[in-house]
């Protein structure tokens, strides 16, 4: 049982909507601190790939996701990560030197260079994903299947709504 659930059970009066939103906000702050510190990424690096940096994990993830829609260039990486192209180029060069990525000529335009995962890069992604699943699995070890199913639907709904609200507000300020 979570501390929020325990708090709710101890209280004699039902929470008001504002108190529920306050509890959600407090939980979001705690989660932001954990994700901001990139704890799962740090654990993965520590346990799976000492010597890599968090920026390397970001690039691995971008290449994995972007490869599904086409060829990945250093420019693609810079754009998705919202970093300077020269910084993206330095990170990619380091990862190529480590054997995690390799450069090759584009199939569409041989003048253009694309970035692809090596076997080592794919293995690192798999091992890092396993670390992430291990952490998440440990969190849910004492949850019922029904609670996990409900949470997954509600959490996805929450994140989708959050993305939509933020994107709408960004659009409002740029129009």
Order of alpha helices (4+ residues) and beta strands (2+ residues): alpha-alpha-alpha-alpha-alpha-alpha-beta-beta-alpha-alpha
